[in-house]
Amino acid sequence: MNIEPDYKTGISKLNYFIENNLQNYSRDRNYDYGPDNRNNISLLSPYISHRTLFEYDIVKSCLKKYKVDQVEKFIQEIFWRVYWKGWLELRPEVWTDFCDSYLSIEQSKFYNKALDGNTGIRCFDEWVNELKEYNYLHNHSRMWFASIWIFTLKLPWQLGAAFFMEHLYDGDPASNTLSWRWVAGIQTRGKHYLARSSNISKFTNQRFQYTQLTTDAEPIFEDKNFELKRLDYKNSETKHENLIIFESNLNTQELSDLSEKYKTIYFVLIDNHSRKIKLSHKVMSFKASLVKNVSELISNAKIINLEELEILLSKNPKIDVIYPFVGENLDILNRLSVKLESQLNFKYKNQDLYSWQFSNKGFFNFKKNIPNIIDKFNLSHE
């Protein structure tokens, strides 16, 4: 399984997938054949989560070759990530609550056994090792893993979500956090996901059989309500001479244009010392290599760390920023801007601002509006 921190690799994977495997995606997507056989899925998520592959560009590339109804399931899966981001932007306190809860939970010996892949549940233990080795898990296996973690091992979902963030190349504050909440029965209140041995056996091609799991469990209940935030973001023109880009929004398609508008473009990678959720060495190296890879596309790029970012903001209190989304990057940036009284001019994607308005409810409401998004931004060639 080849996941290289190279934006060109992401483009190559997308093109190969569209030409060879996209047509059968809906039929084959739920099968996890193991890390040595991933031809039934795209493996694009590590690039999408850092936006070296832009979701809307992916959809447009797919619809160059196929009609919407031929690849509808894959299009929906791409838009799930847009939906999750929008959902969290409308309820940013969910992210704050997750981080605070994670940091306050006491870690038990059994929790450490789970992290070591030493639970005695064969499929789960193999997925732990696979996650650490490849920094990726099949989406179906992520659901089984989370269900086993919560309902069979009875471990706090926040610790599991943080474990995924630590090791996944595609770890994303929105998709990861909200998917764990969904499995637990919190995201859609009262509706949880219980893994079944027969389902695991079928969709792993009989690799894991007769798995002893909890089959009768109540959804996790949290007596918390998060107020829906008004989505009042507005896109802005270039206002200042310098620009900040975080590793969560490395859209390569717009770099050449941005390079002409700014004196210096600063690429920021926050190290583990300042993160609430620490990332593995491999994930940090992946991010660092990807940032370096993308920054080399332009001549006026400079890669900086958190200390250098603070110095930059102290000397340049007015600065443009490619919006980094709700998550660690935005948390740290907001804290710095308050401390230094900086004026941040956030630059958003018009596609996001339009799409996020449909994230106020469940995905069914968002899904109904996918044709509107496709039409609005001319993503279809029909």
Phi, psi and omega in degrees: 000117188253108175235095184262144178281066185217120183299331178292327176297319178299317179296318179296318179297319179298312181297318179296317182297316180298318183286330191242328190234349185297320185298330181259008185301312183301322181287322192254351193299330186278354182272129175252102182270003181102165187295344181270358181218089182243024183290345182273356177231173190270330186060031182268345189301325177298332179275325178293319183294337175258358176063023167291337165249121183271128187309316185290328175292323177298313179301316181297320179296320179295320184279356169289328185258328185232156171282159184304314185292344178279334184230030187301320184295317180294320178300317178297319180296322176296317182286343174303319181294322176296317180299311180301316179300313180298319180300317181286326176298327180280344181221060185299338179294340177296318177295314179300317180296319178300312181298315180296319180294316180302316183289340183264349184280132178282134182270130184261170177297322181292326175300316179293327175296321178296318180295332180274358183067044185231044181266342185089355174267106193303310183298316181299313181296323177291325178293324176301312181292322178296318179299316181290326182281316186254348181058036181201146169223145173303144184300321179295320178293329176297320178294314177299315181303310182297320180296315178297317180303313187280313192259335177264313179276344177056046177259151180300133182298330181297323179293324178292318179297321178291324177298318176297313180301324182297323191247342184279132172296331182259020179303125187225129183307321182282298185301316183290308183299313185287330176293319176295320177297323179294314178301319183290338182096016180263320183298307169255098193306125178087354180246104182249176180240118178253118177292142178240142181302318182295323179292317177298316180298312182298311189270003168250017179058042177067017178292325181238113183238155174055045179280126181277111184230157170289123184251357180222102181213146178279150175300152174291136180247129173233122182274066181226137176236132183247124184293138178286120181279144175286129181276088185251022176294143175226137178289149183230158176279171176298127182244331188232172190275344181238155184227141176249135175230130175265165185290351180275355183214064185263060183290107185289335185293335184257000187295317182298321178293317180295324182301326180284340185268343187237150176293309179221138173250118183262121176264125186248131173233114180281130181276174186295334183302329184257000182269140173289320177255110183287141180256151180294161179301321181293320179292317178297321179293321177300313180296315181298318180293321180293318177299314179298316180301315182285320182297334180289355178286341183229153185276336183258035180263148174216129179268129182228158176259188185295317179299318179291328176296318180297318177297318179300314182291328178291329179269337181231077184296344176244120186206149176272148181220127169292120187305125186268000180078160176301130182155191184302315183300314181292321178303310183294318179297318180295320178297317179295318183295325176292315181299318186260000181057043180280152174252105183265127177258097182285135176249122182253168172268131179301326180298319179294313183300323178289315185289322185296338179297339180268005182265010184286342180236204180285174184294334180301319178295320178295316182301322179299334184261001177302317176302325178293321179294316180299317180290318183303321186248019173052049183274344181256148179256010180289000000 
